[in-house]
Amino acid sequence: MQLRIQALGANIPYQFLVMLPYAIALLALVGKLGKSTPPKALGTPYFEENRHLHKKRSFDEYF
């Protein structure tokens, strides 16, 4: 991509073109920032005798 942009005659320093994939990755992470939810049981202690209280979920329910 860097070579194509330079071949088109754009006067962009190569440092910006090298940085471009990292900037795109950061923007993708920022876009996902508010959409994630922590596990429901986060912060609750695990006791084996209380295992039957938690509902078992199928694989499709996690997504």
MOGI-V616162 format. One record per residue. N is the residue number from 0. SS is DSSP state (helix for helix, strand for strand, loop for the rest). OMEGA is omega in radians with two decimals (none if undefined). Layout:
((N & SS & OMEGA) (N & SS & OMEGA))
This chain:
((0 & loop & -3.13) (1 & helix & -3.13) (2 & helix & 3.13) (3 & helix & -3.13) (4 & helix & 3.12) (5 & helix & 3.13) (6 & helix & 3.11) (7 & loop & 3.09) (8 & loop & 3.11) (9 & loop & -3.10) (10 & loop & -3.13) (11 & loop & 3.11) (12 & loop & -3.06) (13 & helix & 3.13) (14 & helix & 3.11) (15 & helix & 3.13) (16 & helix & 3.07) (17 & helix & -3.11) (18 & helix & -3.02) (19 & helix & 3.13) (20 & helix & 3.12) (21 & helix & 3.11) (22 & helix & 3.11) (23 & helix & 3.11) (24 & helix & 3.11) (25 & helix & 3.11) (26 & helix & 3.10) (27 & helix & 3.11) (28 & helix & 3.11) (29 & helix & 3.12) (30 & helix & 3.14) (31 & helix & -2.98) (32 & helix & -3.06) (33 & helix & -3.03) (34 & helix & -3.12) (35 & loop & 3.11) (36 & loop & 3.13) (37 & loop & 3.10) (38 & loop & -3.12) (39 & loop & -3.06) (40 & loop & -3.13) (41 & loop & 3.11) (42 & loop & 3.09) (43 & loop & -3.12) (44 & loop & -3.13) (45 & loop & 3.02) (46 & loop & -3.04) (47 & helix & -3.13) (48 & helix & 3.12) (49 & helix & -3.11) (50 & helix & -3.09) (51 & helix & -3.13) (52 & helix & -3.10) (53 & loop & 3.12) (54 & loop & 3.07) (55 & loop & -3.11) (56 & loop & 3.07) (57 & loop & -3.10) (58 & helix & -3.08) (59 & helix & -3.12) (60 & helix & -3.13) (61 & helix & -3.05) (62 & loop & none))
